[in-house]
Amino acid sequence: MRISPVSWFFFSLYIAAFFSMAALSVSGQCQSDQQQLLLGFKNSLNFSLYEKLVKWNQGTDCCSWDGITCDTSGRVIGLDLSYQSISGEINNSNSLFRLQHLQTLSLYLKSRVSDT
């Protein structure tokens, strides 16, 4: 039995659409408690208008924020604020420590080269 190229085309389209929908359903929407913890962390920091943190706000899904990775349940598992000019105190009461599913954290800052 031979399958026509048109049939292959529509079959391929169907498969592509199926996997696209599956990928969309896998990316979890941020849980509200996770968003509140991230906003609390943001409020404990100082940063410039050019940093990732500027775009973090209540009106958008935190899983779509720059530097945030979520699992399929909408829990924050990754936080990458490397190369950002942020400052502030992170003590043991900071909301960062209540992100219980956090697996990766990057706060790496590029060192400044002194002119000596």
C-alpha positions as MATLAB code, in Angstrom:
seq = 'MRISPVSWFFFSLYIAAFFSMAALSVSGQCQSDQQQLLLGFKNSLNFSLYEKLVKWNQGTDCCSWDGITCDTSGRVIGLDLSYQSISGEINNSNSLFRLQHLQTLSLYLKSRVSDT';
ca = [
       0.000    0.000    0.000;
       1.367    3.381   -1.019;
       0.595    6.640    0.825;
       0.292    9.790   -1.242;
       2.487   12.851   -0.513;
      -0.646   14.852    0.311;
      -1.580   12.325    2.977;
       1.930   12.526    4.448;
       1.685   16.305    4.488;
      -1.581   16.297    6.448;
      -0.331   13.560    8.757;
       2.814   15.630    9.444;
       0.693   18.709   10.126;
      -1.433   16.718   12.566;
       1.629   15.414   14.418;
       3.200   18.889   14.562;
      -0.041   20.405   15.897;
      -0.365   17.636   18.503;
       3.152   18.151   19.842;
       2.740   21.938   19.817;
      -0.398   21.646   21.938;
       1.324   19.175   24.252;
       4.239   21.578   24.691;
       1.871   24.416   25.543;
       0.065   22.361   28.152;
       3.355   21.244   29.748;
       4.560   24.761   30.488;
       2.903   25.404   33.810;
       1.276   28.643   34.749;
       2.841   30.274   37.747;
       1.258   29.440   41.087;
       0.153   32.573   42.931;
       2.235   31.816   46.022;
       5.342   31.473   43.841;
       4.630   34.819   42.214;
       4.201   36.518   45.587;
       7.503   35.074   46.832;
       9.324   36.310   43.723;
       7.794   39.779   44.050;
       8.832   39.828   47.716;
      12.367   38.901   46.677;
      12.324   41.630   44.015;
      11.209   44.212   46.592;
      14.165   43.337   48.825;
      16.644   44.281   46.079;
      17.948   47.430   44.466;
      18.272   47.377   40.688;
      18.389   49.679   37.690;
      15.760   50.249   35.022;
      17.663   47.976   32.655;
      17.467   44.796   34.703;
      15.292   41.700   34.264;
      13.476   42.515   37.486;
      11.825   45.626   36.029;
       9.437   43.467   33.989;
       8.406   41.295   36.921;
       4.900   42.427   37.846;
       1.645   41.136   39.259;
      -0.175   41.312   35.910;
       1.877   38.681   34.086;
       2.584   34.993   34.581;
       5.816   34.665   36.565;
       6.790   31.584   34.555;
       7.217   33.927   31.584;
       9.439   36.409   33.442;
      13.060   36.772   32.336;
      15.279   34.616   34.497;
      12.505   32.353   35.814;
      12.078   28.656   35.041;
       9.003   26.753   36.206;
       8.085   23.100   36.255;
       4.864   21.775   34.709;
       2.977   22.532   37.940;
       3.913   26.225   37.866;
       6.443   26.012   40.683;
       9.636   28.025   40.355;
      12.594   25.683   39.874;
      15.143   28.091   38.405;
      16.179   31.672   39.073;
      18.858   33.289   36.912;
      19.761   36.878   37.714;
      23.342   36.577   36.518;
      24.969   39.661   35.006;
      22.364   41.935   36.584;
      23.385   44.987   38.590;
      21.428   44.152   41.699;
      22.224   44.813   45.315;
      20.548   44.323   48.632;
      20.579   42.113   51.662;
      19.475   38.498   51.457;
      19.016   37.237   54.988;
      17.326   34.075   56.229;
      13.909   35.744   56.346;
      14.027   36.653   52.639;
      11.236   35.153   50.529;
      13.887   33.611   48.269;
      14.345   30.880   50.889;
      10.646   29.992   50.760;
      10.852   28.944   47.102;
      10.895   25.301   48.185;
      11.230   23.786   44.702;
      14.115   25.970   43.570;
      16.803   23.777   42.001;
      19.086   26.330   40.347;
      20.036   29.806   41.460;
      22.440   32.080   39.633;
      23.329   35.475   41.034;
      26.688   35.620   39.291;
      28.016   39.144   38.789;
      30.701   39.959   36.292;
      33.640   41.320   38.230;
      34.773   44.827   37.570;
      38.252   45.314   36.236;
      40.117   48.006   38.093;
      42.332   50.502   36.260;
      45.562   50.037   38.213;
];
